[in-house]
Amino acid sequence: MSRGSGYALTGPPSARAVVYLYTQTGQLREVTEALTAPLHEHNWDVRSVDVQPRHAFPFPWPIQRFFGVFARATDPKGLVELVEPEEGFGSAEDELVILAYQVWYLAPSLPMRSLLVNHPESVRGRDVIAVIACRNMWYSAAIEARGLLRAAGARSVEVVATTDTRSSFTTLVTTLRWLLTGKRESFLWFGRAGVGDDELMRVADVGEHLAEFRPRPTGMAPVVPGLAVADILAGRIFRLWGAVVRRAAQRGKAAHAASLIAFVWTLKTGLLIGLPLAALAQLVGGPRFAARVRLFVDARISFGRPAYSEPSTSAVGPSASVSS
């Protein structure tokens, strides 16, 4: 059966996968388990490697540490030392790599960036599924991760992105409460923080297609055009502010603190002004604007054609199920 026939492959190149995972809250582990559960059910050999920094990051975050990590998180050269597992970070030639990472200030988390830069053998020559779990803005992080994966020698990359699909105000409150206090459960009229059951079911469906070597489903990484534009613009601003904060830190603690305060006020202003403007652009631009944004994002988060599946529709699918 030919790969372009539109049907599933008659035989997989392998049925093995390795999961590289760093999570603080445990949410990303939930998402990754939803993706890999069908693999286990179809007798895939799946192993997991926890990526751990030599000096652990706190959870919940003390507020000073939360903002204090900003400059390093937005620095493309910002790295941390990792604890190397006994089996090392290498992957076998026939293993599919599932790379699960958090988003820190619109960038891949420091431990996962460090894995790709300092241990390219983890992905070199492999097909990679990048799995993201976040509040709602993952686009800049996925673009940076794509560049890191290409530089590390990955053969192909596709993205599975999961978000909290409720309103932006609700998710802002619940996510900050979770990160700064460790409390995820419902309170007042707010529901439980984080990725919901609907998203876990969608990820499990992706895993089912993957496990059976069927054509990839649409909606692996649903794009909300207004949020995508705001994210990509904010990502560039964050990197500029990160450089400002790093330079200020060289002049002493007072200058460093002042630069962080200025960044926080800029962030508040951006939330109040930038997101409504992006939503307005999406409303005015209509379907043509949305289509162009989706094509732009798709071209910058994935590359190659994985050996484990057939050509099909774009990995970036409809966004109707994701609220802004």
Secondary structure, 3 states (H helix, E strand, C coil): CCCCCCCCCCCCCCCEEEEEECCCCCHHHHHHHHHHHHHHHCCCEEEEEECEECCCCCCCCCHHHHHHCHHHHCCCCCCCCEECCCCCCCCCCCEEEEEEECEECCEECHHHHHHHHHCHHHCCCCEEEEEEEECCCCHHHHHHHHHHHHHHCCCEEEEEEEECCCCHHHHHHHHHHHHHHCCCCCECCECCCCCCHHHHHHHHHHHHHHHCCCCCCCCCCCCCHHHHHHHHHHHHHHHHHHHHHHHHHCCCHHHHHHHHHHHHHHHHHHHHHHHHHHHHHHHHHHHHHHHHHHHHHHHHHCECCCCCCCCCCCCCCCCCCCCC
